[in-house]
Amino acid sequence: MKNLISACSTEVGIATEVFSVLRAAKFGYQQYRMEQFLQSIQLCTDRMTEDERLEFRNRCLSDTGKRGAADFASAVTDTPCDVVLAAYALLFSSDPDFDFTETQIERFVSSTKGLNTRKTEFFIKLCSLNPSDPEMIYPMYSLSSHNNYGVDLIFDMDEIYAYTQEFYHRGLILPDPQASINVSQMGGFPEKGEWLIRFGISHILDRYSKLLAKAEYLIRK
């Protein structure tokens, strides 16, 4: 009986130690993400005039600014990509190149929250392609086994499918209005190794990609 109690005590002790390590790791991760965000904020304020810095400070200290900061803080601590964090900083500091409405900012934050660096790179890559059907309700783009712009040299085929499906659900790309399914077929049943993906990118989504591209430029230069 004593041996059983001793074994149980040891197991509980190990579990407690593991929990402490995980809790410390989570706190450290969140602190690191917040530091990255604040560094990006510093980059933004360094480019401001004195009057703009004062206006930004007053806005941050206002009730509206505090609510906005709380919303950004939640997204920041859950997002591992430094490019997305830099984009949040641009929005938080009201970058003059991106005069999004409050609703558009909320949409961007909710759509990109949790994105990692690889998915962010893929989204920017998709938005940099030339549209295959620019005159539809929103411009349509195509990726296929015959014309993939070298995307398959960077991303595996399963990644391309998985990421595009996730982007549909996030609202970062739009479905083909002429198709009932998101992944189109190539004139019937495709042959082995053939594939085609069609997706739409609206004006606002294109601006989101440009915001991310600017954020990437600022932190990489």
Secondary structure, DSSP 4 states (H G I P E B T S, - for coil): -HHHHHHHHHHHHHHHHHHHHHHHHHHHHHHHHHHHHHHHHHHHHHTS-HHHHHHHHHHHHSHHHHHHHHHHHHHHHT---HHHHHHHHHHHTT-TT----HHHHHHHHHHHTT--HHHHHHHHHHHTSPPSBTTSSS-EEEEESS--TTHHHHS-HHHHHHHHHHHHHHTSSB--TT-SSSS--SSSSPPTT--EEEEE--HHHHHHHHHHHHHHHHHH-
